[in-house]
Amino acid sequence: MSNPEPITKIKDLKPGMENVTVDVRILESYGTRTIETKAGMRTLGEYLVGDDSGRVKLVVWGQKASALNVGDVIEIKNAWVTTFRGEVQLNAGKNSEFTKLTEDAVPSADQIPEEKPKAEGGAPPSRPRFGRGAPRGRGRGRR
């Protein structure tokens, strides 16, 4: 038996990830809307999805925008991760695949933790950040 793509847990999602496969339960639907993008008018559907590690906003672009229902348990293949207004966001589009899973593949809604993936700007938060480019004290121009 082959297991082609490893399943990524929601808490492990990081901005910039591509070709992500997740198994999630649809917790809420925020409806669909049409927005103006650089590529023209696009339809998107917004959902809150979760697994046993946490929850994240899912944005479904294009024709599949309204394809999901609250309570559905699905595997999403070929999704990608971005940040929007500081929040990690899972995205699915025309090349993403949705496969319905059995009800017990993902915990029930009341067992899904409130945890959300962190949108860290690359560096661990414990490291001090200096403004204006380079870190201090590394002999730039000093003799």
Backbone as CSV, one residue per row, in Angstrom:
resi,resn,N_x,N_y,N_z,CA_x,CA_y,CA_z,C_x,C_y,C_z
1,MET,0.849,-1.185,0.000,0.000,0.000,0.000,0.889,1.240,0.000
2,SER,0.635,2.149,-0.917,1.481,3.339,-1.002,0.765,4.524,-0.379
3,ASN,1.532,5.371,0.247,0.998,6.591,0.823,1.733,7.742,0.158
4,PRO,1.205,8.244,-0.980,1.970,9.179,-1.801,2.370,10.465,-1.079
5,GLU,1.395,11.276,-0.629,1.760,12.521,0.026,1.608,12.384,1.529
6,PRO,2.609,12.849,2.260,2.431,12.866,3.710,1.367,13.896,4.071
7,ILE,0.609,13.609,5.109,-0.422,14.535,5.558,0.237,15.560,6.477
8,THR,-0.019,16.838,6.220,0.520,17.910,7.051,-0.522,18.273,8.105
9,LYS,-0.088,18.424,9.329,-0.987,18.873,10.395,-1.138,20.392,10.302
10,ILE,-2.306,20.878,10.671,-2.567,22.313,10.573,-1.558,23.123,11.382
11,LYS,-1.196,22.654,12.564,-0.254,23.439,13.379,1.114,23.559,12.718
12,ASP,1.413,22.681,11.749,2.716,22.704,11.081,2.727,23.524,9.796
13,LEU,1.587,24.114,9.429,1.539,24.908,8.201,2.387,26.158,8.357
14,LYS,3.194,26.446,7.320,4.049,27.634,7.343,3.853,28.382,6.027
15,PRO,3.811,29.707,6.082,3.668,30.487,4.851,4.743,30.111,3.840
16,GLY,4.345,29.976,2.584,5.297,29.619,1.540,5.270,28.144,1.193
17,MET,4.617,27.318,2.028,4.529,25.893,1.708,3.635,25.692,0.487
18,GLU,3.996,24.716,-0.350,3.183,24.386,-1.519,2.983,22.878,-1.581
19,ASN,2.048,22.453,-2.424,1.759,21.020,-2.560,1.453,20.371,-1.227
20,VAL,0.672,21.058,-0.414,0.337,20.566,0.920,-0.880,19.649,0.828
21,THR,-0.856,18.558,1.603,-2.021,17.691,1.747,-2.457,17.721,3.203
22,VAL,-3.727,18.039,3.440,-4.274,18.058,4.800,-5.585,17.290,4.845
23,ASP,-5.844,16.678,5.983,-7.145,16.067,6.252,-7.839,16.952,7.269
24,VAL,-8.990,17.510,6.898,-9.645,18.498,7.758,-11.151,18.292,7.820
25,ARG,-11.732,18.877,8.847,-13.191,18.975,8.964,-13.557,20.431,8.712
26,ILE,-14.628,20.655,7.937,-15.112,22.016,7.702,-15.907,22.435,8.937
27,LEU,-15.418,23.466,9.634,-16.049,23.901,10.885,-17.044,25.028,10.662
28,GLU,-16.688,25.954,9.771,-17.578,27.078,9.482,-17.421,27.470,8.035
29,SER,-18.485,28.049,7.488,-18.405,28.609,6.141,-18.709,30.091,6.253
30,TYR,-17.820,30.904,5.657,-18.033,32.354,5.684,-18.620,32.830,4.366
31,GLY,-19.005,31.873,3.509,-19.640,32.250,2.256,-18.634,32.544,1.148
32,THR,-19.181,32.859,-0.020,-18.326,33.149,-1.169,-18.462,34.626,-1.525
33,ARG,-17.425,35.140,-2.148,-17.480,36.527,-2.625,-16.570,36.653,-3.825
34,THR,-16.775,37.736,-4.547,-15.955,38.007,-5.709,-15.082,39.205,-5.392
35,ILE,-13.790,39.071,-5.674,-12.881,40.175,-5.397,-12.101,40.519,-6.657
36,GLU,-11.600,41.723,-6.677,-10.759,42.188,-7.792,-9.311,41.866,-7.438
37,THR,-8.620,41.134,-8.306,-7.199,40.860,-8.089,-6.431,41.380,-9.297
38,LYS,-5.100,41.253,-9.225,-4.291,41.659,-10.380,-4.685,40.863,-11.611
39,ALA,-5.182,39.643,-11.401,-5.560,38.774,-12.512,-7.013,38.977,-12.933
40,GLY,-7.680,39.986,-12.369,-9.075,40.222,-12.717,-9.998,39.778,-11.589
41,MET,-11.275,39.611,-11.901,-12.250,39.233,-10.889,-12.084,37.748,-10.552
42,ARG,-12.044,37.448,-9.256,-11.906,36.060,-8.816,-12.973,35.781,-7.759
43,THR,-13.513,34.578,-7.812,-14.458,34.140,-6.787,-13.693,33.344,-5.749
44,LEU,-14.019,33.578,-4.487,-13.386,32.777,-3.453,-14.407,32.418,-2.395
45,GLY,-14.191,31.257,-1.799,-15.013,30.807,-0.682,-14.128,30.724,0.539
46,GLU,-14.635,31.184,1.679,-13.836,31.174,2.895,-14.459,30.236,3.918
47,TYR,-13.599,29.432,4.530,-14.041,28.426,5.487,-13.092,28.397,6.667
48,LEU,-13.579,27.891,7.793,-12.704,27.558,8.910,-12.622,26.042,8.938
49,VAL,-11.396,25.515,8.879,-11.209,24.070,8.879,-10.292,23.687,10.035
50,GLY,-10.386,22.427,10.453,-9.550,22.006,11.567,-9.205,20.536,11.507
51,ASP,-8.153,20.181,12.260,-7.804,18.777,12.474,-7.455,18.626,13.957
52,ASP,-6.819,17.512,14.317,-6.562,17.293,15.742,-5.448,18.178,16.294
53,SER,-4.821,19.004,15.442,-3.747,19.870,15.918,-4.157,21.341,15.977
54,GLY,-5.279,21.695,15.353,-5.691,23.095,15.369,-6.628,23.426,14.239
55,ARG,-6.776,24.740,14.001,-7.700,25.204,12.966,-7.066,26.320,12.159
56,VAL,-7.555,26.507,10.939,-6.986,27.522,10.055,-8.063,27.959,9.068
57,LYS,-7.912,29.165,8.552,-8.828,29.635,7.513,-8.422,29.006,6.189
58,LEU,-9.400,28.489,5.481,-9.191,27.918,4.150,-9.856,28.836,3.141
59,VAL,-9.115,29.230,2.121,-9.682,30.030,1.035,-9.663,29.162,-0.217
60,VAL,-10.843,28.935,-0.776,-10.973,28.129,-1.984,-11.250,29.081,-3.141
61,TRP,-10.349,29.056,-4.134,-10.419,29.985,-5.263,-11.116,29.333,-6.450
62,GLY,-11.889,30.152,-7.182,-12.426,29.703,-8.466,-13.681,28.863,-8.349
63,GLN,-13.809,27.914,-9.286,-15.059,27.169,-9.433,-15.428,26.341,-8.216
64,LYS,-14.450,25.947,-7.415,-14.745,25.106,-6.255,-15.101,25.929,-5.023
65,ALA,-15.197,27.252,-5.171,-15.362,28.152,-4.024,-16.518,27.747,-3.109
66,SER,-17.611,27.250,-3.688,-18.772,26.921,-2.851,-18.980,25.416,-2.741
67,ALA,-17.912,24.643,-2.992,-18.050,23.183,-3.068,-18.083,22.481,-1.719
68,LEU,-17.774,23.193,-0.643,-17.640,22.532,0.652,-18.806,22.865,1.571
69,ASN,-19.129,21.923,2.451,-20.220,22.119,3.400,-19.721,21.931,4.820
70,VAL,-20.284,22.711,5.743,-19.919,22.571,7.149,-20.181,21.133,7.582
71,GLY,-19.211,20.567,8.275,-19.335,19.182,8.732,-18.632,18.189,7.830
72,ASP,-18.348,18.580,6.579,-17.635,17.671,5.680,-16.255,17.350,6.242
73,VAL,-15.823,16.112,6.050,-14.461,15.704,6.381,-13.792,15.409,5.040
74,ILE,-12.737,16.173,4.728,-12.132,16.055,3.410,-10.611,16.017,3.486
75,GLU,-10.041,15.414,2.464,-8.610,15.540,2.246,-8.433,16.565,1.145
76,ILE,-7.552,17.535,1.381,-7.249,18.537,0.364,-5.830,18.276,-0.092
77,LYS,-5.662,18.047,-1.388,-4.331,17.845,-1.957,-3.958,19.053,-2.782
78,ASN,-2.655,19.326,-2.832,-2.137,20.394,-3.672,-2.645,21.768,-3.231
79,ALA,-2.659,21.978,-1.924,-3.003,23.294,-1.380,-1.712,24.068,-1.142
80,TRP,-1.834,25.357,-0.854,-0.649,26.153,-0.552,-0.951,27.090,0.608
81,VAL,0.103,27.619,1.234,-0.046,28.382,2.468,0.471,29.807,2.270
82,THR,-0.343,30.764,2.680,0.040,32.179,2.610,-0.271,32.821,3.964
83,THR,0.075,34.096,4.099,-0.432,34.858,5.238,-1.252,36.003,4.691
84,PHE,-2.293,36.344,5.425,-3.138,37.465,5.057,-3.447,38.209,6.345
85,ARG,-3.073,39.489,6.402,-3.274,40.297,7.606,-2.717,39.594,8.845
86,GLY,-1.528,38.981,8.670,-0.844,38.374,9.803,-1.333,36.997,10.207
87,GLU,-2.334,36.460,9.505,-2.858,35.141,9.838,-2.447,34.144,8.764
88,VAL,-2.060,32.954,9.214,-1.746,31.890,8.270,-3.042,31.450,7.606
89,GLN,-2.961,31.219,6.307,-4.152,30.878,5.542,-3.821,29.723,4.611
90,LEU,-4.705,28.744,4.542,-4.563,27.628,3.619,-5.361,27.976,2.368
91,ASN,-4.793,27.706,1.191,-5.458,28.054,-0.064,-5.620,26.817,-0.930
92,ALA,-6.736,26.747,-1.642,-6.963,25.669,-2.601,-7.508,26.300,-3.873
93,GLY,-7.072,25.770,-5.019,-7.500,26.347,-6.285,-7.817,25.274,-7.300
94,LYS,-7.710,25.641,-8.587,-8.157,24.717,-9.626,-7.338,23.434,-9.688
95,ASN,-6.088,23.467,-9.221,-5.270,22.251,-9.240,-5.331,21.466,-7.933
96,SER,-6.129,21.962,-6.987,-6.279,21.251,-5.719,-7.357,20.188,-5.871
97,GLU,-7.203,19.111,-5.098,-8.198,18.035,-5.135,-8.847,17.906,-3.775
98,PHE,-10.166,17.734,-3.771,-10.907,17.476,-2.542,-11.410,16.042,-2.596
99,THR,-11.144,15.277,-1.546,-11.651,13.907,-1.462,-12.385,13.771,-0.138
100,LYS,-13.637,13.333,-0.203,-14.390,13.130,1.039,-13.798,11.960,1.801
101,LEU,-13.696,12.129,3.112,-13.172,11.083,3.984,-14.284,10.600,4.907
102,THR,-14.013,9.506,5.602,-15.000,9.015,6.566,-15.063,9.975,7.743
103,GLU,-16.192,9.962,8.378,-16.477,10.864,9.500,-15.404,10.769,10.593
104,ASP,-14.846,9.586,10.803,-13.903,9.404,11.909,-12.451,9.710,11.535
105,ALA,-12.216,10.206,10.321,-10.843,10.510,9.893,-10.289,11.737,10.619
106,VAL,-11.192,12.614,11.054,-10.799,13.854,11.733,-11.707,13.969,12.960
107,PRO,-11.175,14.456,14.090,-12.017,14.581,15.290,-13.247,15.455,15.043
108,SER,-14.265,15.271,15.876,-15.467,16.090,15.747,-15.139,17.535,16.116
109,ALA,-16.006,18.443,15.686,-15.738,19.873,15.818,-15.408,20.278,17.250
110,ASP,-16.093,19.678,18.228,-15.842,20.099,19.614,-14.539,19.524,20.180
111,GLN,-13.862,18.677,19.418,-12.579,18.135,19.874,-11.395,18.762,19.141
112,ILE,-11.682,19.715,18.255,-10.608,20.359,17.502,-10.102,21.553,18.307
113,PRO,-8.797,21.581,18.605,-8.283,22.678,19.437,-8.372,24.025,18.736
114,GLU,-8.364,25.079,19.528,-8.439,26.452,19.005,-7.110,26.921,18.428
115,GLU,-6.063,26.124,18.596,-4.734,26.534,18.142,-4.749,26.920,16.675
116,LYS,-3.985,27.971,16.337,-3.825,28.361,14.937,-2.341,28.357,14.625
117,PRO,-1.974,28.040,13.373,-0.549,28.096,13.036,-0.031,29.517,13.184
118,LYS,1.224,29.645,13.538,1.815,30.968,13.771,2.424,31.508,12.488
119,ALA,2.155,32.772,12.221,2.751,33.423,11.054,4.025,34.118,11.496
120,GLU,5.076,33.359,11.672,6.335,33.957,12.103,7.057,34.473,10.875
121,GLY,7.693,35.605,11.013,8.371,36.191,9.876,9.727,35.577,9.614
122,GLY,9.815,34.256,9.658,11.090,33.615,9.360,11.898,33.336,10.603
123,ALA,12.330,34.367,11.304,13.205,34.184,12.465,12.381,33.773,13.677
124,PRO,12.955,32.972,14.551,12.234,32.645,15.785,11.966,33.924,16.579
125,PRO,10.829,34.005,17.237,10.464,35.252,17.904,11.418,35.633,19.031
126,SER,12.203,34.708,19.556,13.069,35.022,20.685,14.303,35.822,20.263
127,ARG,14.621,35.803,18.966,15.829,36.514,18.536,15.560,38.001,18.407
128,PRO,16.457,38.842,18.963,16.225,40.287,18.810,16.360,40.693,17.345
129,ARG,15.502,41.612,16.921,15.568,42.078,15.540,16.079,43.507,15.548
130,PHE,17.093,43.802,14.754,17.581,45.165,14.638,17.030,45.765,13.368
131,GLY,16.658,47.021,13.430,16.118,47.682,12.246,17.217,48.001,11.241
132,ARG,16.832,48.485,10.102,17.734,48.969,9.053,18.731,47.936,8.566
133,GLY,18.260,46.746,8.242,19.138,45.811,7.535,20.025,44.958,8.406
134,ALA,21.323,45.190,8.331,22.294,44.247,8.887,22.320,44.260,10.410
135,PRO,22.664,43.106,11.002,22.848,43.071,12.453,24.046,43.929,12.853
136,ARG,24.042,44.397,14.081,25.098,45.284,14.555,26.356,44.513,14.936
137,GLY,27.503,45.242,14.958,28.710,44.731,15.576,29.540,43.807,14.718
138,ARG,29.250,43.647,13.458,30.003,42.699,12.636,30.943,43.448,11.706
139,GLY,31.788,44.312,12.224,32.845,44.966,11.486,32.508,45.513,10.113
140,ARG,31.375,46.178,9.992,31.061,46.753,8.676,31.755,48.089,8.549
141,GLY,32.837,48.148,7.816,33.518,49.414,7.579,34.473,49.822,8.705
142,ARG,34.538,49.052,9.796,35.461,49.421,10.890,36.830,48.821,10.638
143,ARG,37.866,49.503,11.175,39.219,48.959,11.056,39.800,48.719,12.428
